[in-house]
Amino acid sequence: MGRPHFLSGSSSTAGRDKDIGDAGARIPTPDQPLLDSGSSRDSFGDDGRGSLESGSEAMHRRMSSASSSGDITEFERGLGQSQRGYQVLALACALLISVGSHYSAHTLGALKSTIKKELDITNTQYGALQSTVSAVNTVLPILGGLFIDAFGTTSGSLVATFLIMLGNLIISISTHSRSFSTMVGGRILYGLGSGAITVVQETILGSWFKGKGLAITIAIQITTSRIASFLSMGTAIPVANHFGFYGAAFWANFLVCALSFGINLVYMVTMRRIHRSAPERIVSRLRSKHRFNPRLVLFFFGLYWLFIVESFTLGGGWNSFLHINSELVKLRFGANDSVAAWSASVSQIMPIFLVPFLGWFFDVFGLRTDMLVLSAGLFTVSMALLGFTMINPLVGLVIFSVSLALGPLAEITAISLILPNSSLGTGLGIYKSAMNTGSTIVDIVVGVLQDRGSKTLEETAHSYDYAMAFFVAWGLLSTFVAVTVFVVDRLKWSSLLRSNFELRREALHAVKDRINRPMVHVTASNWRDYVHPWSYTPLIVLSGTLVVSWILFAIKLA
């Protein structure tokens, strides 16, 4: 049985949790004991991990796998001497099957000016094209668990990597036919695959590693994805220039995706061999997950929904800016295409180095809400510097990159502290869905604003004035939400989210009744009596923004 993730700390916290349980906070439920002992979840929970492109709903599954430490140990014994070799192979395959997805993610942004010219489209249409992937993934993260349940990790990864490869093949063909609609179709297929691949990838890691080993592999996975994104933004223009055709960059994407698909075939063959070497009961348990009661969403805390608002604002801002930063550097600062692309890739570099350190920092020192406020503030400052000063763009891009490293990690680890394990998958799926919804809307708004500016100004240094003003205002809004999160955590949650390793113990005692209450109410026969009328408001608002994003997407795509 799993343990609610809000008790995660480090591998030495098992005794601490036992003390909390003895204090009367342990309330068994049909789903799980609310406060239980055990260390396998601890060492993973607060080490910190997550990214804009990481598929956060997968965390629930990898933690579920990690919690069944007894089964994994028996699994390892069954494999005997081959265990370490299989682990290394599984790690290599799990990391490489998503490289194609991440490498393909930013080529469109690096070639924005060329694509608009070749396809004869407006900035608004480009925004719709760019938002195709995020629009598809407004719903897919919530359904990601069902995808894995339907296909399994092995077959599911094969389907995902095939969709990514096929989507990039169609996109590459569209560069020859100069067909906007064909490129949109390819982007939709790519979006379907990329939305599921991280779920599969991190589930694979959760099946093979546990404890600190799992935390380390997740950090390696984040670093690998950022390196792929960094190289994508930096190499798109040189590849296009080398072959004298912008479509060559997309064919390079297709080749990398085909390599990922081939590696996936290797993993599938390996897993079939392993399944023949281990008892079927053990393999089946590794695929199992906790049962989730959908009613629990109605009992999610107000603090959680504030994180969803922040995901919509700050997360949407991050993603959208990554789609236009290369052209921004080119037009505002007079750089050529190659220099602009490499400069823009700097916005991806800091998470590569900071994420592993930040995992340890959050575990030992806490300060999640502080870092969230800092992240939103840095995003706003970076937008102001890039949009309204002529300071070297690398300064603003590095500041943005630090924001990109701090924010997602602070949000994901905070959410995982306040939600029980059984609802964490859905909670993080909603988080990712809100981020993609925000990204879809912001992409289109930025395109419209840029087109509006182009009517009165030449497409030069000033063509992004309206768009950057919007980004600054959007950053101020996200900073206000982050400050609200900080205040609510301090006043209502005894500073649980900013507490360090030692103070977190006291904070958990202070809020244990608040944390436990939903698990008690949701299983009661009269559970409807405990649902506040306002509990439906966040779901209605989230659904409304999702519908708005799809309407805007459909209108601008037409």
Helices and strands as residue ranges (DSSP letters): G 5-7, H 14-20, I 21-25, H 42-45, H 58-67, H 69-79, G 80-82, H 83-96, H 99-104, H 107-110, H 112-119, H 123-136, H 140-177, H 180-208, H 211-243, H 247-277, H 280-286, G 294-299, H 302-310, I 311-315, H 316-333, H 337-345, G 346-348, H 350-365, H 368-388, H 393-418, H 421-456, H 465-492, G 496-498, H 501-522, G 527-530, G 533-536, H 537-557
